[in-house]
């Protein structure tokens, strides 16, 4: 047996990983977290840790020669993107053949780059997606635990109603209402009190300075400020950054041996290390955890893994779209980068949609209303191991997103009709395109609960090996997913610590 031995290793530092590490640390288990991205706490030459969205630099992107912003174009001009040096930046866009997936890289995973929207799913849909999970227990214990530890908070409604920074949201709400559609306020982990002080001009701006997908310098309670800070506070948890786990094998004594590549922030390989552990928690995200297990199954280092590993993947029905408003309906030169409202048409029996009213913080009037629609798309993709590239490839075709586009279209056709408005066709790349159906922010599945694992994330075929992240959720959850990922990880790790770790 080789390498440094630690009782527990957690791969990644996103939601599932952070929950697992905190609870292991509290239980007194010495735990090592391995994260391929950086710790984002050092200011760059401009004095900020993160660069903004409007003038991105190399800190924005994970080893790219040019930034790949979701809304790259305006009147088909590639305005937002910049040439950059390849670097261990905070946002990655993993480009598969017919689907691209945005993910966060760094201590905190997706929490560093996401919109912070903290939504507990409708109970009836949760029960439909994960029928084998005790929903009573989730809604009385684990969802509340996740919400409070993540520090989820809600906007002050009277401030929301009068601030210029949410004109765009109020305009979209009115237009939805004209079509008979209701909206709901969306809780967030961004500190709304801080945002009010940004608006008052008493603190440095972040949400009100167009910061989000390349990191927020202020205001957002990302995981490094919640779960991970608490995990380190137990004194039992350490984090190694710029350490990417490559291979996993089981040794004769049942422990796991990992090979780990350590790089510098420019990508230079510094060392290849071996780490062994008794309990191994995979929290590398839907793409990361699934790839590690697929590689292990297909190269024979964990040959007994289930054929289910790689299956059940979906983009949570993500479709972006945008509408053009009339001249008398400006959406505002001031736009908070943090969404506050969603159009809730999930009870529509023909095409359920939950559409977040997204900002377009360009700093100039665009008359654009932008949306991220979450739809119920039954199509699923599958990851397969590409031996030549030594990576997981996603089998998903563009036409599998047709049901999601149809659902989004049916909702926004209603809104356009009621307001005599039209779609914008120029925002999603070089073609004429009203619906962005080729990328997503919410990758889910790949190691589905109860299929590739047991009902608590224990990987089928191997003892003391666990999946803790978004790969457990079978492709759809109907709302923004991180609260569900967090709550499910809380449920699973509690059981695992009690039954597997405490008596080992
Ligand atoms: P997550 O992806 O968070 O973390 C995985 C970590 O593992 C990463 O830090 C990665 O670098 C690391 N890793 C991967 N492979 C590794 C390896 N081999 N070795 C070491 N480390 C490895 N959701 C939501 O609920 N509300 C929202 O508002 C938004 N908005 C949003 C915007 C944008 C731009 C994005 C990209 C995403 C969102 N999301 C979101 C989605 C949300 O961020 C996402 O669902 C969660 O971060 C997923 O959590 P996980 O724990 O699954 O992994």
Boltz pocket constraint, residues with backbone or C-beta under 6 A from the ligand:
constraints:
  - pocket:
      binder: B
      contacts: [[A, 11], [A, 12], [A, 13], [A, 14], [A, 15], [A, 16], [A, 17], [A, 34], [A, 35], [A, 36], [A, 37], [A, 102], [A, 103], [A, 104], [A, 105], [A, 106], [A, 107], [A, 108], [A, 109], [A, 110], [A, 111], [A, 113], [A, 114], [A, 115], [A, 116], [A, 117], [A, 118], [A, 119], [A, 213], [A, 243], [A, 244], [A, 245], [A, 246], [A, 283], [A, 284], [A, 285], [A, 286], [A, 288], [A, 289], [A, 292], [A, 440], [A, 441], [A, 442], [A, 443], [A, 468], [A, 469], [A, 470], [A, 471], [A, 479], [A, 480], [A, 481], [A, 482], [A, 483], [A, 485]]
      max_distance: 6.0
